[in-house]
Amino acid sequence: MKLITAYIQPHKLQDVKQALYKADVHKMSVTNALGCGAQKGYHESYRGVDFEVNLLKKVRIEIGVNEEYVEKTIEAIIDGARTGQIGDGKIFVTDLGECIRIRTGEKGGQAIG
């Protein structure tokens, strides 16, 4: 079992969701996030005061998958999120020690579904 965490641009969320559905991946958690990387932010002026905005809006997607879904989940995220520009995002894959479905008490790969 793996936990796939992806940070993408907010406007690419619909494209990523569609690519995941085509890859038969339907379960995910999505949260709004702020972050900075190679984009480094930008300068903005408000009421004559110049300030640097270096935390940009991102979307964090978390998906728990069994081993057979890891590669196609990663490929779907890349297909949906890639623009070829700086700021497309990152994908992190970590081992998932345990998964328990609260409703039924199932554990492991059966709980992920």
DONUPA-735721 format. One record per residue: residue number from 1; residue in one letter; x negated, y, z of N, C-alpha, C, O in turn. Coordinates in nm, 4 decimals. Atoms other than C-alpha are relative to their C-alpha. Last residue first. Layout:
BEGIN
(NUM, 'A', (X, Y, Z), (X, Y, Z), (X, Y, Z), (X, Y, Z))
...
# end
This chain:
BEGIN
(113, 'G', (-0.1029, 0.0205, 0.1003), (1.0754, -0.0579, -0.1933), (-0.0475, -0.0046, -0.1402), (0.0326, -0.0216, -0.2321))
(112, 'I', (0.0224, -0.1068, 0.0993), (0.8400, 0.0923, 0.0609), (0.1023, -0.0101, -0.1112), (0.1535, 0.0917, -0.1576))
(111, 'A', (-0.0562, -0.1245, -0.0509), (0.9882, -0.1255, 0.3347), (-0.0178, 0.1155, -0.0978), (0.0648, 0.2067, -0.1034))
(110, 'Q', (-0.1470, 0.0050, 0.0123), (0.9293, -0.4434, 0.1373), (0.0640, 0.1299, 0.0475), (0.1672, 0.1716, -0.0049))
(109, 'G', (-0.0426, -0.0277, 0.1366), (0.5629, -0.3522, 0.0933), (0.1497, -0.0032, -0.0196), (0.2024, 0.0698, -0.1036))
(108, 'G', (0.0899, 0.0221, 0.1124), (0.4977, -0.3417, 0.4662), (0.0600, 0.0386, -0.1344), (0.1370, 0.1341, -0.1454))
(107, 'K', (0.1354, -0.0521, -0.0093), (0.7714, -0.3707, 0.7265), (-0.0765, -0.0275, -0.1287), (-0.0410, -0.1153, -0.2074))
(106, 'E', (0.0945, 0.0631, 0.0933), (1.1486, -0.4133, 0.7302), (-0.1358, 0.0673, 0.0114), (-0.1446, 0.1863, 0.0416))
(105, 'G', (0.1144, 0.0553, -0.0721), (1.3192, -0.2805, 1.0466), (-0.0996, -0.0713, -0.0897), (-0.1973, -0.1278, -0.0405))
(104, 'T', (-0.0028, 0.1473, -0.0027), (1.6478, -0.2407, 0.8623), (-0.1115, -0.0625, 0.0819), (-0.1045, -0.1803, 0.1172))
(103, 'R', (-0.1344, 0.0588, 0.0056), (1.7400, 0.1271, 0.9030), (0.0000, -0.1501, 0.0205), (0.0843, -0.2028, 0.0931))
(102, 'I', (-0.0704, -0.0173, -0.1266), (1.3969, 0.2503, 1.0164), (0.1338, -0.0741, 0.0002), (0.1680, -0.1395, 0.0987))
(101, 'R', (-0.1294, -0.0586, 0.0349), (1.2041, 0.1119, 0.7195), (0.0836, 0.0034, 0.1276), (0.1120, -0.1012, 0.1861))
(100, 'I', (-0.1138, 0.0648, -0.0646), (0.8512, 0.0550, 0.8466), (0.1267, 0.0731, -0.0417), (0.1363, 0.1951, -0.0283))
(99, 'C', (-0.1231, -0.0688, 0.0373), (0.5327, 0.1296, 0.6542), (0.1148, -0.0786, 0.0622), (0.1204, -0.2010, 0.0498))
(98, 'E', (-0.1277, 0.0648, -0.0320), (0.1867, 0.0383, 0.7765), (0.1140, 0.0871, -0.0485), (0.1031, 0.2096, -0.0525))
(97, 'G', (0.0123, 0.1117, -0.0925), (-0.1795, 0.1065, 0.7055), (0.1292, -0.0747, 0.0241), (0.1293, -0.1977, 0.0291))
(96, 'L', (-0.1161, -0.0122, -0.0874), (-0.1383, 0.3216, 0.3971), (0.0020, -0.1231, 0.0896), (0.0311, -0.2337, 0.0441))
(95, 'D', (-0.0575, 0.1269, -0.0426), (-0.4706, 0.3608, 0.2230), (0.1124, 0.0266, 0.0994), (0.1035, 0.1154, 0.1842))
(94, 'T', (0.0501, 0.0526, -0.1269), (-0.5240, 0.7039, 0.0757), (0.0677, -0.1331, 0.0305), (0.1804, -0.1591, -0.0118))
(93, 'V', (-0.0525, 0.1348, -0.0217), (-0.4939, 0.8449, -0.2749), (-0.0644, -0.0538, 0.1268), (-0.1867, -0.0638, 0.1367))
(92, 'F', (0.0753, 0.0750, -0.0991), (-0.5340, 1.2209, -0.3200), (0.0673, -0.1349, 0.0206), (0.1894, -0.1425, 0.0336))
(91, 'I', (-0.0685, 0.1206, -0.0465), (-0.4175, 1.4026, -0.6310), (-0.0935, -0.0715, 0.0955), (-0.2105, -0.0941, 0.0645))
(90, 'K', (0.0822, 0.1143, -0.0399), (-0.5215, 1.7602, -0.7079), (0.0911, -0.1152, 0.0405), (0.2063, -0.0955, 0.0791))
(89, 'G', (-0.0228, 0.0698, -0.1254), (-0.3747, 2.0649, -0.8742), (-0.0962, -0.1143, 0.0234), (-0.1944, -0.1325, -0.0485))
(88, 'D', (-0.0953, 0.1079, 0.0252), (-0.3263, 2.2296, -1.2130), (0.0258, -0.0838, 0.1240), (0.1349, -0.1389, 0.1387))
(87, 'G', (-0.1157, -0.0080, -0.0889), (-0.4966, 2.5402, -1.0734), (0.1040, -0.1076, -0.0251), (0.2107, -0.1052, 0.0361))
(86, 'I', (0.0368, 0.0067, -0.1412), (-0.7506, 2.6001, -1.3488), (0.1267, 0.0142, 0.0834), (0.2119, 0.0982, 0.0545))
(85, 'Q', (0.0514, -0.1231, -0.0592), (-0.5876, 2.5433, -1.6864), (-0.0425, -0.0248, 0.1444), (0.0000, -0.1221, 0.2067))
(84, 'G', (0.1340, -0.0231, 0.0517), (-0.5393, 2.2266, -1.8928), (-0.0649, 0.1256, 0.0560), (-0.1761, 0.1606, 0.0165))
(83, 'T', (-0.0111, -0.1084, 0.0971), (-0.1635, 2.2317, -1.8350), (-0.1346, 0.0249, -0.0670), (-0.1420, 0.0904, -0.1710))
(82, 'R', (0.1165, -0.0545, 0.0704), (-0.1418, 1.8995, -1.6539), (0.0383, 0.1106, -0.0972), (0.1278, 0.0952, -0.1803))
(81, 'A', (0.0573, -0.1205, -0.0607), (0.1449, 1.8479, -1.4089), (-0.1085, 0.0670, -0.0829), (-0.1359, 0.1852, -0.0621))
(80, 'G', (-0.0960, -0.1063, -0.0271), (0.3805, 1.6016, -1.5803), (-0.0624, 0.1312, 0.0430), (-0.0069, 0.2377, 0.0156))
(79, 'D', (-0.0745, -0.0344, 0.1219), (0.1256, 1.3760, -1.7452), (0.0944, 0.1169, 0.0226), (0.1084, 0.2036, -0.0637))
(78, 'I', (0.0910, -0.0716, 0.0906), (-0.1023, 1.3876, -1.4390), (0.0733, 0.0436, -0.1261), (0.0577, 0.1573, -0.1706))
(77, 'I', (0.0238, -0.1315, -0.0593), (0.1836, 1.2946, -1.2051), (-0.0898, 0.0829, -0.0918), (-0.0634, 0.2009, -0.1151))
(76, 'A', (-0.1218, -0.0793, 0.0171), (0.2898, 1.0111, -1.4374), (-0.0180, 0.1408, 0.0568), (0.0260, 0.2382, -0.0043))
(75, 'E', (-0.0104, -0.0418, 0.1404), (-0.0665, 0.8783, -1.4609), (0.1223, 0.0867, -0.0238), (0.1158, 0.1832, -0.1000))
(74, 'I', (0.1038, -0.1005, 0.0248), (-0.1005, 0.8734, -1.0812), (0.0096, 0.0527, -0.1431), (0.0043, 0.1737, -0.1652))
(73, 'T', (-0.0416, -0.1201, -0.0727), (0.2302, 0.6892, -1.0400), (-0.0988, 0.1130, -0.0243), (-0.0582, 0.2263, -0.0501))
(72, 'K', (-0.1031, -0.0656, 0.0803), (0.1360, 0.4437, -1.3164), (0.0581, 0.1224, 0.0701), (0.1077, 0.2137, 0.0039))
(71, 'E', (0.0500, -0.0609, 0.1248), (-0.1942, 0.3712, -1.1466), (0.1098, 0.0687, -0.0786), (0.0886, 0.1786, -0.1298))
(70, 'V', (0.0968, -0.1080, -0.0236), (-0.0561, 0.3164, -0.7948), (-0.0393, 0.0680, -0.1307), (-0.0246, 0.1897, -0.1429))
(69, 'Y', (-0.0525, -0.1278, 0.0467), (0.2593, 0.1194, -0.8817), (-0.1018, 0.1140, 0.0087), (-0.0726, 0.2253, -0.0351))
(68, 'E', (-0.0304, 0.0071, 0.1439), (0.1164, -0.2350, -0.8642), (0.0529, 0.1319, -0.0567), (0.0597, 0.1476, -0.1786))
(67, 'E', (0.1196, -0.0002, 0.0872), (-0.0503, -0.1598, -0.5288), (0.0338, 0.0034, -0.1489), (-0.0344, 0.0718, -0.2253))
(66, 'N', (0.0720, 0.1272, -0.0041), (0.2754, -0.0727, -0.3486), (-0.1098, 0.0036, -0.1055), (-0.1073, 0.0869, -0.1961))
(65, 'V', (-0.0221, 0.1002, 0.1049), (0.3715, 0.2915, -0.3289), (-0.0749, -0.1285, 0.0322), (-0.1744, -0.1288, 0.1047))
(64, 'G', (0.0545, 0.1272, -0.0463), (0.4190, 0.5711, -0.0729), (0.0321, -0.1064, -0.1030), (0.1484, -0.1234, -0.1396))
(63, 'I', (-0.0668, 0.1204, 0.0486), (0.4733, 0.9036, -0.2474), (-0.0720, -0.1212, 0.0566), (-0.1921, -0.1379, 0.0352))
(62, 'E', (0.0530, 0.1187, -0.0665), (0.3942, 1.2497, -0.1146), (0.0831, -0.1202, -0.0430), (0.2061, -0.1178, -0.0393))
(61, 'I', (-0.0820, 0.1192, 0.0222), (0.4401, 1.5596, -0.3306), (-0.0687, -0.1165, 0.0695), (-0.1884, -0.1385, 0.0512))
(60, 'R', (0.0644, 0.1230, -0.0457), (0.3037, 1.8959, -0.2196), (0.0995, -0.1146, -0.0180), (0.2125, -0.1097, 0.0306))
(59, 'V', (-0.0970, 0.0994, -0.0445), (0.4125, 2.2023, -0.4155), (-0.0770, -0.1264, 0.0350), (-0.1635, -0.1710, -0.0404))
(58, 'K', (0.0154, 0.1329, 0.0588), (0.1836, 2.5032, -0.4480), (0.1152, -0.0865, 0.0489), (0.1875, -0.0484, 0.1409))
(57, 'K', (-0.1085, 0.0964, -0.0186), (0.2101, 2.8755, -0.3808), (-0.0300, -0.1277, -0.0764), (-0.0690, -0.1248, -0.1931))
(56, 'L', (-0.0985, 0.0040, 0.1083), (-0.1215, 3.0596, -0.3716), (0.1040, -0.1078, 0.0271), (0.0769, -0.2062, 0.0959))
(55, 'L', (-0.0778, 0.1217, -0.0209), (-0.3262, 3.1502, -0.0661), (0.1151, 0.0012, -0.0994), (0.2091, 0.0797, -0.0870))
(54, 'N', (0.0808, 0.1167, 0.0373), (-0.5882, 3.3992, -0.1830), (0.0679, -0.1322, 0.0341), (0.0138, -0.2386, 0.0038))
(53, 'V', (-0.0878, 0.1152, -0.0221), (-0.3810, 3.7166, -0.2010), (-0.0794, -0.1227, -0.0424), (-0.0981, -0.1467, -0.1617))
(52, 'E', (0.0297, 0.1213, 0.0753), (-0.6256, 4.0043, -0.1623), (0.0973, -0.1101, 0.0400), (0.1177, -0.1373, 0.1583))
(51, 'F', (0.0340, 0.1177, -0.0797), (-0.5068, 4.3443, -0.0491), (-0.0160, -0.1216, -0.0894), (0.0361, -0.1269, -0.2008))
(50, 'D', (0.0488, 0.1122, 0.0795), (-0.4885, 4.6975, -0.1884), (-0.0338, -0.1163, 0.0926), (-0.1037, -0.0984, 0.1924))
(49, 'V', (0.1003, 0.0780, -0.0728), (-0.2741, 4.9454, 0.0044), (-0.0370, -0.1216, -0.0840), (0.0495, -0.2008, -0.1213))
(48, 'G', (0.1310, -0.0624, 0.0052), (-0.0973, 5.2099, -0.2038), (-0.1097, -0.0743, 0.0734), (-0.2246, -0.0299, 0.0740))
(47, 'R', (-0.0072, -0.1336, -0.0599), (0.2501, 5.1004, -0.1088), (-0.1375, 0.0645, 0.0131), (-0.1695, 0.1277, 0.1138))
(46, 'Y', (-0.1329, -0.0231, -0.0540), (0.1660, 4.7391, -0.1976), (-0.0014, 0.1327, 0.0751), (-0.0732, 0.1476, 0.1740))
(45, 'S', (-0.0120, -0.1266, -0.0692), (-0.1298, 4.6629, -0.4246), (0.1440, 0.0176, 0.0450), (0.2369, -0.0004, -0.0337))
(44, 'E', (-0.1304, -0.0619, 0.0169), (-0.2249, 4.3122, -0.5284), (0.0019, 0.1301, 0.0782), (-0.0698, 0.1445, 0.1771))
(43, 'H', (-0.0173, -0.1236, -0.0772), (-0.5531, 4.1355, -0.5820), (0.1361, 0.0590, -0.0320), (0.1831, 0.0539, -0.1456))
(42, 'Y', (-0.0068, -0.1229, 0.0792), (-0.5700, 3.7717, -0.6977), (0.0160, 0.1190, 0.0939), (0.0425, 0.1023, 0.2129))
(41, 'G', (-0.0977, -0.1030, -0.0326), (-0.6291, 3.4180, -0.5754), (-0.0073, 0.1206, -0.0909), (-0.0641, 0.1155, -0.2000))
(40, 'K', (0.0512, -0.1067, -0.0867), (-0.9440, 3.2046, -0.5870), (0.0977, 0.1118, 0.0303), (0.0613, 0.2033, 0.1042))
(39, 'Q', (-0.0717, -0.1186, 0.0474), (-0.8184, 2.9870, -0.8751), (-0.0411, 0.1256, 0.0762), (-0.0419, 0.2350, 0.0197))
(38, 'A', (0.0772, -0.0665, 0.1052), (-1.0904, 2.7317, -0.7946), (0.0693, 0.1256, -0.0530), (0.0040, 0.2119, -0.1116))
(37, 'G', (0.1052, 0.0849, 0.0541), (-0.9186, 2.6429, -0.4694), (-0.0762, 0.0800, -0.1021), (-0.1182, 0.1926, -0.0752))
(36, 'C', (0.0898, -0.0667, 0.0943), (-0.6545, 2.8053, -0.2577), (-0.1088, -0.0980, -0.0406), (-0.1444, -0.1890, 0.0342))
(35, 'G', (0.1376, 0.0454, 0.0053), (-0.3517, 2.6811, -0.0733), (-0.0829, 0.0811, -0.0971), (-0.0315, 0.1614, -0.1749))
(34, 'L', (0.0858, -0.1092, 0.0425), (0.0071, 2.7354, 0.0308), (-0.1429, -0.0514, -0.0010), (-0.1816, -0.1290, 0.0862))
(33, 'A', (0.1294, -0.0162, -0.0666), (0.2590, 2.4536, 0.0495), (-0.0683, 0.1250, -0.0523), (-0.0335, 0.1769, -0.1584))
(32, 'N', (0.0725, -0.1173, 0.0476), (0.6213, 2.3787, -0.0334), (-0.1275, 0.0148, 0.0814), (-0.1293, -0.0133, 0.2012))
(31, 'T', (0.0023, -0.1155, -0.0889), (0.7361, 2.0256, 0.0403), (-0.0741, 0.1151, -0.0667), (-0.1585, 0.0936, -0.1537))
(30, 'V', (0.0509, -0.1218, 0.0623), (0.8406, 1.7260, -0.1692), (0.0085, 0.1135, 0.1016), (0.1136, 0.1363, 0.1615))
(29, 'S', (-0.0257, -0.1150, -0.0858), (0.8863, 1.3717, -0.0432), (-0.0653, 0.1198, -0.0652), (-0.1772, 0.1110, -0.1159))
(28, 'M', (0.1080, -0.0952, -0.0252), (0.9119, 1.0892, -0.2924), (0.0450, 0.1015, 0.1021), (0.1646, 0.1197, 0.1249))
(27, 'K', (0.0032, -0.0431, -0.1398), (1.1148, 0.7869, -0.3983), (-0.1202, 0.0896, 0.0230), (-0.2331, 0.0538, -0.0104))
(26, 'H', (-0.1141, -0.0855, -0.0336), (1.2118, 0.7366, -0.7642), (-0.0057, 0.0572, 0.1413), (0.0711, 0.1480, 0.1732))
(25, 'V', (0.0328, -0.0421, -0.1367), (0.9083, 0.5829, -0.9347), (0.1050, 0.1031, 0.0394), (0.1097, 0.2123, -0.0172))
(24, 'D', (-0.0784, 0.0793, -0.0957), (1.0256, 0.3916, -1.2434), (-0.0429, 0.0255, 0.1446), (-0.0384, -0.0643, 0.2287))
(23, 'A', (0.0913, 0.1050, -0.0462), (0.7517, 0.5406, -1.4681), (0.0654, -0.0884, 0.1057), (-0.0012, -0.1727, 0.1658))
(22, 'K', (0.0289, 0.0850, 0.1161), (1.0222, 0.7392, -1.6516), (-0.0919, -0.1156, 0.0368), (-0.0851, -0.2227, -0.0236))
(21, 'Y', (-0.1206, 0.0803, 0.0249), (1.1389, 0.8679, -1.3125), (-0.0199, -0.0928, -0.1187), (0.0253, -0.2073, -0.1166))
(20, 'L', (-0.0072, 0.1063, -0.1020), (0.7818, 0.9773, -1.2331), (0.1224, -0.0884, -0.0218), (0.1130, -0.2105, -0.0088))
(19, 'A', (0.1025, 0.0992, 0.0340), (0.7529, 1.1676, -1.5634), (0.0009, -0.1150, 0.1011), (-0.0171, -0.2307, 0.0632))
(18, 'Q', (-0.0455, 0.0737, 0.1184), (1.0843, 1.3434, -1.4963), (-0.0999, -0.1085, -0.0390), (-0.0604, -0.2197, -0.0740))
(17, 'K', (-0.1111, 0.0875, -0.0401), (0.9759, 1.4375, -1.1438), (0.0499, -0.0830, -0.1185), (0.0761, -0.2024, -0.1041))
(16, 'V', (0.0569, 0.1124, -0.0742), (0.6431, 1.5693, -1.2738), (0.1098, -0.0965, 0.0422), (0.0928, -0.2180, 0.0314))
(15, 'D', (0.0707, 0.0853, 0.0961), (0.8141, 1.7851, -1.5374), (-0.0589, -0.1232, 0.0699), (-0.0541, -0.2339, 0.0161))
(14, 'Q', (-0.1001, 0.0711, 0.0813), (1.0592, 1.9214, -1.2798), (-0.0665, -0.0949, -0.0989), (-0.0199, -0.2072, -0.1180))
(13, 'L', (-0.0679, 0.1031, -0.0788), (0.7762, 2.0041, -1.0380), (0.1012, -0.0786, -0.0823), (0.1045, -0.2014, -0.0741))
(12, 'K', (0.0171, 0.1304, 0.0645), (0.5637, 2.1865, -1.2990), (0.0741, -0.1120, 0.0742), (0.0670, -0.2277, 0.0330))
(11, 'H', (-0.0784, 0.0049, 0.1228), (0.6848, 2.5375, -1.2041), (-0.0132, -0.1337, -0.0739), (0.0594, -0.1576, -0.1704))
(10, 'P', (-0.1453, 0.0111, -0.0210), (0.5647, 2.4856, -0.8477), (0.0816, -0.0132, -0.1282), (0.1803, -0.0866, -0.1312))
(9, 'Q', (-0.0608, -0.1310, 0.0152), (0.2023, 2.4170, -0.9481), (0.1515, -0.0137, 0.0112), (0.2087, -0.1089, -0.0419))
(8, 'I', (-0.0222, -0.0454, 0.1375), (0.0811, 2.0835, -0.8149), (0.0551, 0.1419, 0.0006), (0.0918, 0.1951, 0.1054))
(7, 'Y', (-0.0283, -0.1427, -0.0061), (-0.0628, 1.9306, -0.4986), (0.0083, 0.0499, -0.1431), (-0.0869, 0.0363, -0.2199))
(6, 'A', (0.0366, -0.0864, 0.1126), (-0.0400, 1.5515, -0.5019), (0.0383, 0.1438, 0.0311), (0.1459, 0.1704, 0.0845))
(5, 'T', (-0.0342, -0.1384, -0.0316), (-0.0435, 1.3023, -0.2175), (-0.0503, 0.0864, -0.1134), (-0.1687, 0.0839, -0.1473))
(4, 'I', (0.0470, -0.0914, 0.1037), (-0.0365, 0.9317, -0.3011), (0.0523, 0.1388, 0.0350), (0.1730, 0.1605, 0.0462))
(3, 'L', (-0.0715, -0.1260, -0.0091), (-0.0062, 0.7017, -0.0003), (-0.0629, 0.0939, -0.1014), (-0.1817, 0.1252, -0.0929))
(2, 'K', (0.0742, -0.1262, 0.0103), (-0.1187, 0.3513, -0.0834), (0.0958, 0.1163, 0.0218), (0.2150, 0.1076, -0.0077))
(1, 'M', (-0.0839, -0.1176, 0.0000), (0.0000, 0.0000, 0.0000), (-0.0884, 0.1238, 0.0000), (-0.1932, 0.1272, 0.0644))
# end
